[in-house]
Amino acid sequence: MTEIPATFRPSFAPQARPGAIVRGPGVRFTVLDSRLLRLEYDPDEAFEDRASQVIWYREQPVPAFEVKREEGELAIITEHLHLRYRPDGAGFTTQSLTVERRESGERWHYGQQNEGRLPGTVRTVDLLSGATVLKPGLLSRSGWGVLNDSDSLVFTDEGWLTPRPGEGTRDLYFFGFGHDYTAWLHAYQRLAGQVPLLPRWALGNWWSRYWEYSQEELMELMRAFRRHDVPLSVCIVDMDWHVTDTGNDSSGWTGYTWERKLFPEPEKFLAWLHQQGLKTALNLHPAEGVHPHEAAYADVAQAMGVDPESETPIPFALAEPRYALAYFRHLHHPLEAEGVDFWWIDWQQGTESGLPGLDPLWWLNHLHFYDRARSGKRRGFIFSRWGGLGNHRYPVGFSGDSFVDWPSLAFQPHLTAAAANVCFGWWSHDIGGHMQGIEEAELYTRWVQFGVFSPILRLHSTKNPYHERRPWGYDAETFRITREAMQLRHALIPYLYTMAWHNTSKGIAPIRPLYHDYPEEEAAYHCPDQYTFGSELLATPFITPADPDTRLSRQVVWLPPGEWFHFFDGRFFQGDRWQAIYGGRDEIPVFARAGAIVPLGPQTGWGGVDNPEVLHVHIFPGASNRFELYEDDGETTAYREGEYALTPFALQWEQGRLTFTVEPVTGKAKLVPPERVYTLLFRGITRPEAVTVLVNGYEEPVTFVYDPESYTLRLAPLPLTTQGTATVTLSGAALMQREDFRPATLRRMVEAFRLQTSAKAALAGRAAEIGERPELLSRYAVDLKDSQLRALLEVSTGAGVHYVDHAGDEGHLILWNNRPDERIIYRLSHTHLHSWDEAERFQGEEGPVPRFKAMVPEKAWPNAVWRLALSYDGLAEVIISPRAATGG
């Protein structure tokens, strides 16, 4: 029997503690948490204690619970749950097994359908234009969920997978966390394993393209990125790096041997990339096995017991330990020794393997992740498609070959955020789109801007000369905007790396739907285009083209309760409101919560491993907060032994006074530059009446610049040692700016409009009045296009309507009226067509628009035609229907 290396045997703890286990005839229940139960049925009582593909750590602290056995019924009562089991001779049935959530009194019956499940993710978006229905995630608005682990394979003592014995057994995990979604997902990760810490360089910009680059062409492209001041961290080499052999019934996708015509000196090429501060990966398509043309064929053949002289192809058989060992030892390890940093595990391997029930993608992800970490010093890391539950342990994900079109971009924010519902927080999309479609500078720009505020920013496209992904490959304006975006992404690495640490240590994904933090707010379930970006920010990128008449993009944003600021221009927004946001090509709707602290590094440079010597810390008023910047060596597993440093930032806020402190570094201060220069930017404030700076307890002279347009005070650079401390105090009667931004916003919008210039001048001159009296717009209605009038009214009235039809489910309407204003009226009509010969029958209702209302017409009236009209005091009417979803 082939000996399996210890590196393929994770450290499991699959056996629950005896005190957590309660047995009955043919059943075993395990109390893993006061809100989490394992439910097993096996008539032979041969219960499974090995780790499964999904669940690895059942050894959990035993919570307090009570067991009652009365009149043939077994009951288990925890602080939160009440399980009842009354055997009926048929195992688990609707009548025999129930679990009640004690807080709500709601009772789950075995086999009950869960109508409230929230979306999870999908394996791939290959060949997809627009949205698709996401598979259900772990969470549910019903407050309960059941993870069915009955059919997953289990690990042997050697670390290999094997089917479970027996038939008709059940192995379920009941989660009864209500709407405490964060605790729910944290409990799941305690059982299934934490998300590993990414290498720091993974958070920078990636370049990838399916193209037959030569070694010199790719090196020159990397030099061009440097000349254009576009920072990079990763350069991926797609599949043309290797030799193909179509003469052996092979399509040529699979290969492990350098194509010397393109890469005559691969080791020097890889070393050169490393000298530039870049990491690199090679593309894999393993499905076709190993053919005689491969340089490593003889070694693999001998390992598999095949005569190399026979030139018999070796089929892909990863489920066989002998093949798997040869696969890594002879095909991958030599290339890693040459300098390959990680592997892009691409498609082509199908869904079946030699082991029944084993998806080869799942197994490739698992083995590649642990093989990369075989030294014990290097972190596991792969780049591959989602293989199902448990794959949160193997980042990063490759979402697949999407089409180059606006619907595909529009779907990706929802796809990315919803993946947090299965703890898969590190999707990497083909930024710019992969294939087909129409290349447009605006689409490319918006995709890059979304990429900045997505888990991984990776430019990519297929092998077509008319796909352009170089920022300078379009016009000068597109280059300026996308370069600034990618520089911002590079600057965000310190912040994002801290969020990666939060993901590992706290189980909180870097990007999450808003209902994770606001589960009782109905609005949080109806904004699929927006998400939290770490602990401090909320992003809702523009995902549709600019209107030809406003020449602006439109996005509708729900800001949760509290106070918020536009991250880039410092504008104040009151929360618990919907907002229609309009912006030009160089604008991205990103918001900072009151009290946010966002540390940014330098905008230029390559790599991303080194902890920066310069930090720009953005501080927002309105709430007290504490933020600890996490840093380590960026690549190794030493952090597990405490080799990391934290730099605490503390913000104290009270009306009229803001105090911000940079505290001494804790932990391994040697990992932080001995002297770091801080530039502190206080955002969203009025000009303070007084500013004081204390460094190590002594007052220092103050030098600052205040910008009234962005409400930002910038202090002069402040050098501090690792054990130094600095305290800055700002004071003023009304320090936090709460200016009504509507007049300024209206003026900016009018400036962008395609509009007769005299009308522009008149509208801009009366912007302040229009903000208070929107009815004044009636004087200019003859000059304004419908989309222009709608935009001005949405901003001035704080009311509007939005139709969302790109989230992979039924389209839904959002109506909002923040004030509320009784002059805002909607009329809703719909018809059911019972037959082609029958006349249409209309129903309607009208009345003031509520402060917020979400409607799903397709669910309320299946197969109906519907139309919604919203009137702004008779000034304009916005028509929304599936046939005119953009309004007018």
Secondary structure, DSSP 8 states (H G I E B T S, - for coil): -----GGGS---B-S--GGGEEEETTEEEEEEETTEEEEEE-TT-----S-BSS--B-------EEEEEETTEEEEEESSEEEEE---SSSS-TTTEEEEETTT--EEETT---TTEEE---S--TT--S-----EEEEETTS-EEEE-TTS-EE-TTS-EE--SSSS-EEEEEE--TT-HHHHHHHHHHHH-------GGGGSEEE---S---HHHHHHHHHHHHHTT---SEEEE-GGGB---GGGS--S----SB-TTT-S-HHHHHHHHHHTT-EEEEEE-GGG-B-TTSTTHHHHHHHTT--GGGT--B---TTSHHHHHHIIIIIIHHHHHHT--EEEE-S-S-S--SSTT--HHHHHHHHHHHHHTTTSSB----EE---STTGGGS--EE----BSSHHHHHHHHHHHHHGGGGT---EE--BT-SBSS---HHHHHHHHHHHHTSSBEEE---S-TT----GGGS-HHHHHHHHHHHHHHHHTHHHHHHHHHHHHHH---SEE-GGGT-TT-GGGGS-TT-EEETTTEEE----S---TTT-SEEEEEEE-SSEEEETTT--EEESSEEEEEEE-TT---EEEETT-EEEE--SS-S---S--SEEEEEE--SS-EEEEEEE--SSBSGGGGT--EEEEEEEEEETTEEEEEE---EE-GGGS-SEEEEEEEE-SB---SEEEEEETTEEE---EEEETTTTEEEE--EEEETT--EEEEEE-TT-B-----HHHHHHHHHHHS---HHHHHHHHHTHHHHHH-GGGGGGGTTTS-HHHHHHHHHHHHSEEEEEE--SSS--EEEEEESS--TTEEEEEEEEE---TTS---EEEEEEE--SEEEE-HHHHSTTEEEEEEEEETTS-EEEE-TTSTT--
